[in-house]
Amino acid sequence: MGEAVAEPSTEWREVIEPGEGARHEAQGKAFVEMQGRKDEKFGTGRALHRKQLAALRATLDVPGDLPAHAKQGIFAIQNKYDTWLRLSNGGFNRAPDRAPDIRGFSIKVLGVSGKGALGGEAASQDFALINHERFSSATSEDFAKVVTTGGSTPGKLLLRVLENPGMIPQLKLVQAALKEPFSGFATQDFFSAAPVAFGPYAVRVKLAAASDQVNAAASEDWAADIYQRLDQGPLVYDFQVQFFTDEQHTPIEDAAQVWDAPYLTVGQLTIPRQHPEPAFDKEIESAKFDPWNALVEHRPLGEVMRARKVAYFASQQHRSAE
């Protein structure tokens, strides 16, 4: 999408509305209640993105010739980081892969050092990406209502909609997002869909697809598609960032707007040839992949990200995540 601006703006601001903390706590409680209902049916698991498809080892290579403004946090110097990846479907454990869904591509960068966004020393730098450039909701409130209601029975969902007809437009947006075509984890772009800090700047993150060779049968088994490709050789993705320019084109607090700004490649994520490892699968399934597991230089920004801090922590406590 062209070259990044020579010197991005540092004039971004977060806006915290009155009562936000209490709303986020209530949302976190609703997510855990939904998680508990799912646990009764499917066993202990995450509130969202319960169906782990693949646990993978990878490396993140940071070049040494980045522009000065891009040399921030883990991208400050040339380096090669070991990473863990968790590929997932957003829906229920038993849903077939071909079912409409939101797909997750979570990255845990290991071996980082520095102050953590949650205090203390950062143990890792996590990026939680999805196959959509934006969220269906500008704020967490509508998103939480739709997702926690959608996690109920069809009868309860209908009752909630009848009681709250204002939810209908939001449900339609979510339904449209679910129906967007998905070609596979090697051939699709993935996005943070909400901003994170990049030193003094703010960015959204994109992982550009490793291949343009679509497998028509991939939707029958997304994991099989990935491992079949890895039998042939490594998969290499461009790790890109999109810098904040101004509130009109790159709003911090509106997660439903696509940012209008160029991308800059700041690294390469390489998945080497490998096969499934049951013990590693189990380790990844029990691990935390949380955008707030981050360096201060890459702390999450905006209301949706602040809501995720509360909801992720509540969910992790509920499932006793390691």
Secondary structure, 3 states (H helix, E strand, C coil): CCCCCCCCCCCCCCCCCCCHHHHHHHHHHHHHHHHHHHHHHHCCCCCCCCEEEEEEEEEEEECCCCCHHHCCHHHCCCEEEEEEEEEEECCCCCCCCCCCCCEEEEEEECCCCCEECCCCECCCEEEEEECCCCCCCCCHHHHHHHHHHHCCCHHHHHHHHHHCCCHHHHHHHHHHHHCCCCCCCCCCCEECCCCEEECCEEEEEEEECCCCCCCCCHHHCHHHHHHHHHHHCCEEEEEEEEECCCCCCCCCCCCCCCCCCCEEEEEEEEECCCCCCHHHHHHHHHCCCCCCCCEHHHCECCHHHHHHHHHHHHHHHHHCCC
